[in-house]
C-alpha cells in the first residue's frame, strides 16, 4: 500500500512537471468594470466590529508588487483582488493605465480563487523580456497557489498557467502553495521571491499552532525554483516587507512571540532588517555584517530596534532606499492589536540607516493598526509617504482619508497634503508601483470599515490628483474620472 501511494505521488509530480497541469482555472475573461474585494478579519464584538476590515483589493503590506511601470510601452500594469457583482468570491484581475492616452481598458479576469479571503490576493511583476507574471497566493495551506504568465509581452489579453516547480531535498515538486509573496526580478539573474510558509509541530507545547516562517526562493526562468531557504524562524514567526535597489534586495520583519492559547501574531513586535546583493547567496545586516540564516534568536545582528522592551507592537508598511543605497523602513507602532482608541496612538515612523547607524523619526499618527502607507524616495532626495492618516468616515477602522506627506530633510520634518475628504468609505492600502511613473503614483481601494460594502479602486498622481477607476464601462477604454 505504501509503495502504491509513493508511486501515485511520483506520477502526479511527473505529470505536473511535464507541463500537463489543470488549465481550467484560467479564465481570461474581459470584465466590464473595476470592483474590489471587501474582507474582514477577527470579529471584535464591539462597535468597531472587526480587528480590521474594508476594501482590501490591494492588501496586505506583505504582498508586492501590485503594479509595475513599463517604460518600454509607457504603461503601468496592475493587478488587484476583485470580486463578482455579489461580492462573494475573490477574482484575480489584471489591467493597465496607458500614460500616452490617459485611459484604462476593461480588466482581464485571470482566475476565480474560490475564496473571499483577501490574503489570497495576487501580485504581479514583469520579467526582462516583457512578460507579465501573476502569482496567486494562498493564506496558509488551505487553498492552492498558482503561477500565470502572459502569452505575449506587455499584453493582458491572455494568460497561461505555468508548471512552476520547487526543489525539496533534491527532488522536484509542484510549486502550488505560498503565502505573503513578494516577487522581485533581479537584473540578469531572475526571480528572487520572498514569502511565508506555515510550519506546525515546531512551537513547544502547541503542536497544532502554525509558525509563520519567512523564506525566499529563486529561479532563473520563473518556472524552476530551487530549495526554499528560511530567513527567520523566531518563536511564532514573522511578517516581512521587502524592497529593491538595483541588484540589492532587502527585507524588514518583526516577530511574533509565543503566546499560549493566543495568536502570537497579535503581539508582533521588534524591527529587523537584512539584505542580499548576490541573489540570495549571502545575507547581511545594514552595517554589512554577514548573518547566518535562519535567525532564530530574538536578539540577533538583524535587530534594528527592540520594541518589545517598550511594550509596543510593530506593523511594517514599506521599505525604500536612498540614492546611496541606504535602507529606510516605514512602520507603525501601537500598544494593542484591537481596533479603537485604547490601542492608540498609532504612530508612524521611519527607520533610516545613515551608513553607520539607524535613525528613527516620527511622521504622524493615525487611528488603526492597519492604516498601511507607501514610502517613496525621489531622485531629487525628497521623501514621500502616501497613507490613510486622516480620520475617515468610519473612525478607528482600517483606513481613512488619504494624505500625501513630504519631507525635504530626510524625514526630520514633514508637510501634509490631504488627497481625499468627505468620503463615503474608508480608503485603504495605497500601494507604490515598481518604477513609479508620476501619473500613476499610488493605487488603492475603499470600503466600509464596519460592514460589507462595494469597493471602488483609485489611483493618485505625484501632484496629489485622485482618480477613480470605472465601476461600469460603456467603451473598451475610458479615462478614469478625477474625483479630487
N, C-alpha and C positions, 0 to 999 in steps of 0.2 A: 504493500500500500504506500509506504514511504517513497519507494522508487517511482511509482506511478505519479505521485504528487510532484516529485522533483522533475520528472520528465515533462509534465504539463507546464510547470513554471518555465523550464528551459525553452519549451516550444513557443510559449506565449512571448517570451523575451525575444527569441529569434524572429518571431513573426513581426513584432513591433520594430526591431532593429533593421529589418529588411525593408521597412517603409510601408508595410501593409497595416496601416492604422485606420481606425474608425474616423472617417471624414464627414459623417452625417451631422456632427455637431456644428460644422462650419456652415453658416447660413448665407453670408454675402448678400444681404438684403438691403435695399435702399429704403431709408425711413424718412417720413415726411415731417421732420422737425426734431427739435432737441428737448429731451426730457431727462432729468437727472433722477437718481435713486434717492428715496428717503429711507433713513435707517435709524434705529435706536439701539442702545446697549445698556443693560443693567437697570431695570426699574428701581426707583428710589423710594416710592411710597410717600412722597411729599409733593409740594406744589411745583417742583421742578421736573417731576415725573420720571426722568431718566438721569443716569450718570452723564451720558452725552447722547445727542440725537440731532437730527436735522437733515438738510440737503447735503448728502455726503458723497456726491459723484466724483469728487477729487480727493477723497480721504483714502488712507491716512498719511501722516507725515513720513511713515516708513516705506511708502511706495514712491518710486521715482524712476523715470520721468513720466509725466502725463502729457508733455508737449515738447516739441523739438523744432527749432527753426532751421530750415534748409536754405542756405544762400544759393544753391545750385538752381533751384526753381522758385526762389523768393516766396516760399510758403512756410507757415508754421503748422505742422501736423500735430494733432492732439487726439487723445483718447479719454474716455470717461466712463463712469458707471451710469448707464442709462436704465430706463425701465419701460414697460409697456403702458398702455393707456390706463390700465387699472392700478399700476404701481405695485404689482405683485412679484415681479421677478427681476433679477439683475441682468441687464443686457450689456455686452461689451461692444462699445461704439467707437468708431474712428472717423475723423474728419480733418479738415484743414482750413486755415484762413489764408486767402490769396492776397498778399500785400500789394500786388500790382492793381488788382481790381477792387480791393476792399470788400470782397464777397466771401461767403461760405457756401459750400454745396449741401445738398441733402446728405446726412451722415450715413455711413455704412454700418449695419448691424453684423458683426462677425459671428457672435455666438450668444446663446442664452445659457447663463451659468447655472440655471436651475436652483437658485437660492435668492434670498433678498438681503444677504449679508454683504455690506459694503467693504468688509475686509477682503472680499474676493474681487475687488476692483482690478482692472488691468493696468499695465504700464506699457510704454511704447518707446522704442528708440530706432535709430536709422543707422545702418552699417555704412561702411565706406564706399560701397557700390550703389547706395541709394535705396536699398530695400528696407521696407518698414517691418519691424519685428514687434509683434504683440504678445506679451507674456500675461497669461490669465492665471492669477494667483489663487491660492486657497487659504482658508483660515483654519490652520491645523491640518488634521489628516482626514476629515470627514468628507471632503469634496476633492475632485480631480483638478489638477492644473494642466494647462495646455500651452503650447507654443505655436504661433502662426507667423507666417511670412508673406508679404505682399508678392503677387506673381510678377509684378513689374516694378521697377524702381520709381519712387516718388509717386505712387499710384495707390489709391484707396479702394478701387472698384472691386478687387478680388484678392482674397487671402486664401492660403492653403495651410492646413495643419501639417507641421513637420515632425518627423520621428526623432525628436531630441532624446539623447541618452546621457547617462552618467556612469561613472565607474564606482563600483563598490567592491573593495578588496580585490581589485584587479579584474573583475568581470563586468560586463556591460548590462545595464538595467535601464528601463524606461525612465525618463525624467518627467514624472507625472504628478509630482506633489512638491510644492514650495510655497512658503508664506512670506509676506512682507518683502517682496522683491524690489531691488534697486538695480536696474540694468544699465551697465556702463560699457561704452565702446572705447577701447583704448587704442589710439592710433598705431597701426602696423602690428598690432598684437591680437585683437579680437575682443570678445566679451569677457568682462570680469563682473560677475553678478553677485551682489551681497543679498543675503536672505536669512530666513529663520527656519529651523526645523524643530519639531516638538519631540522631546525625549521623556519617556516615563521610566519608572523604577530607578531614578537617579537622585531623588530628594529623600534624605534619611527619614524613615518613619512614615512617608507619604508616597507609596509606590504608584498610586493612580494619578497623582498630580503631575502635569507636564512641566518640564523645564523648557523655556524658550531659548534655545541655543543659537547664537548668531554666528553665521558662517559665510563662506564665499565659495564660488565655483567659477571656473574659467574655461573658455573654449575659443579656438581659432576661427571656427566657422559658424558658431551659434547652434550647431547640431550635436556635436560630440563634446560633452563636458567631462572633465577629469573627476578625481575624488573630491568629495566635499571636505573642505578644510574649516575647522572651527576657529573662530576669532576669540570668543569669550564664553565661559560657562561658570559664572559665579552664582551660587545658591539657586534661586528660582529662574534665573535667566535675565534677558535684556530686551530692550528696544534699541535699534540703531538707525541713524540717519547719516547719509553719506554725501560726499561732494567730490568734484574732479577739477584738477588744474593740470592741463596737458596730459602727460602720462602718469601723473600722480593721482592716486585715489585715496580717499581718507574716510574714516568712519568715526562718528561720535556716538557714544552709547551711555546708558545708565545701567543700573542693575536692580533686580527685584529681590528683596530679602526674603528668607524663609519665614513664612507666617503659618503656623499650624491652624488648620480649619479656615484659613482665609487665603485669598489670592494675593501673592506677593507683588503682582503687577500693580495693584492699587497702592503700593507703598514704594514705587520706583524712586530711586534717589541716586546721588552722586553723578559726576560728569567725567567721562573718559574720552580719550582721543588716541587713534592710531592711524598710520598712513603707510602706503606702499608706493614705491616708484619703479619697481621692477616686475610688474604684472603679478603681484602676489607671492613672489618667491621669498621675500623677507618683509617684515613689518617693523616700523619704528614709531616712537613717540615724537612729539613735536620738536624735541631737542636733538633728534637724530639717533637716539639710543635704540639699538635693536632689542625687540621684545619677543620672547618666546611665546608661541601660541599653542593652545588657547590659554588666555589668562584666567586663572581660577581663584585668585585671592582678591578680597575686597580692596586691600591696599596694594597696588601694583604700579609699575612705571607709567602706565597709561593714564593714571588719575590726574584730572585737571583740578577738580575741587571736591572736597569732602562735604557734601551737603547733608549726609546722614548725621553728622555731628551737630548740625543746626536744626535737625528735625524737619528738613524741607524735602518736598517731593520735586522731581525734575522731569519736565516734558520737553524733549528736544524737537526743535522745529526744522532747522536748516543748517547747512554748512557751506561756506564760501571761502574764497581765497583772495588775498591782496595781490597787487602786481608783483610783489616779491615772492609769492607762493606761500605766504604765512596763513594758517587757517583762522577763520572766525566762525564761531558757533553761535547760533541763535536759539535760545531756550527760555522756558517759563518755569518759575518755581511757585509752589503754594504750600499750604500747611495740611491739606486733607484732600482726599480723592473725590468727595461728594460735590455735586453742584450746589450752589448757594453761597451766601456771603460768609458763612463760617469757615470756608476753605481759603478765603482770600487773605491778603490781596494776591492776585495772580500777577507776579512781577516778571517783566520781560527784560532779559539780559543778553548782552553779547560777551563771549569769552574770546578774546583776541590774543593770539600769540605774537609777541613783538620781535621774536628772534632769539630771545633769552628767557622770557617768562610769559605767563598768561596774565592778561589784564582784563578784569571783569568790570563792565559798565552797565548801568541800568538805563533802559529806554523809556518804559512807561508801565502802566498797569492795565489789566482788563478784568473780566468777571467770570471766566470759566477756564478750567484746566485745558480744554481742548480748543482754545482760541488760536489755532495754528496760523503762522505767517511765514513769508519767504524773505530771504536776505539776498540782496544784490550788491556787488561791489563793482562800480562802474570804472571805465577806463580813465576817467578824469579824477579818480580817487574818492569820489563820493560814495557813501554807504546809503542804501535804501532798504527799508523794511515795509512790506505791504501786508497788513493783517487786520482782523476784525477787533480793533482795540477800543472802539467807541461802543457804548451800550446800544444794543439793538432792541427791536420790539418785544422780544422775549428775553428780558433781562436775566442774567445769571445762567442762561442756557448756552449751548455751544454756538459760537459765532457772535455776530453783532453787525455793526456798521463798519465798512472797510475804510481804513485810514492808511495813507502813504506817509511814512516817516523818512526824513532825510538828514544825514549828518555829513558835514564837510571837515570834521576834525577827528576822524577815525573812531566815531561812536561816543565821544565825550559829551557832545550836546546834540540835540535833535529838534527839528521843527516838523510840525504835522500839517497834513492837508487831508481833510475828510473827503472821501470819494463817493460814499453813498449816505443817504439820510432819509428819514420818514419812510423806511421800507416796510413792506408787509410782513416779511420773514427775516430771520437772521441770515446773514451771509457767512459762508464757512469755507475754510481751507483754500485761500488764494495760493496758486502754485506757480512757480517760476519755470519757464521753459529752459531747455538746454540751448545755448547760443541765442540768448534772448534778443528779439527784434523790438525796437521801441514802440511799434504799433500793436504788438500783442505781448504785453508785459507781464500780466498776472491773469490767471484763469481759475474760476471758482464757480460754486453753486449756492443757491439759497434754499431755505426750507423752514417750516415752522419748528420752533425749538421744543415744543411740548406735545405735539400730536402729529399724526401722519398728514402730509400735505403734498401738493405738487412741488416740484423743484425745478427752477429755471437755471440756465447756465449763462455766465457772464465772462467778459474779459475787460481789462483796462489797458490803456497805453501809458507810455512813460510820463506824459503830461497830466495824467490823472483822469482822462475822459473814460467813461464807463459805457460798455455796450452789452446789450442782451442778445443772446442767440435766439433765433425764432423758434417758437414752440410749434407753429404750423407754417408750412411753406407752400405758396402757390406756384412758385417757379423753382427750377432746378438749382439756381444760385441766387442768393439775395444778399444785400448789405445788412449786417446786424444793426438793430435800432439803438441809437445813442440815447441813454437814459440820464446822463449826468454830464 
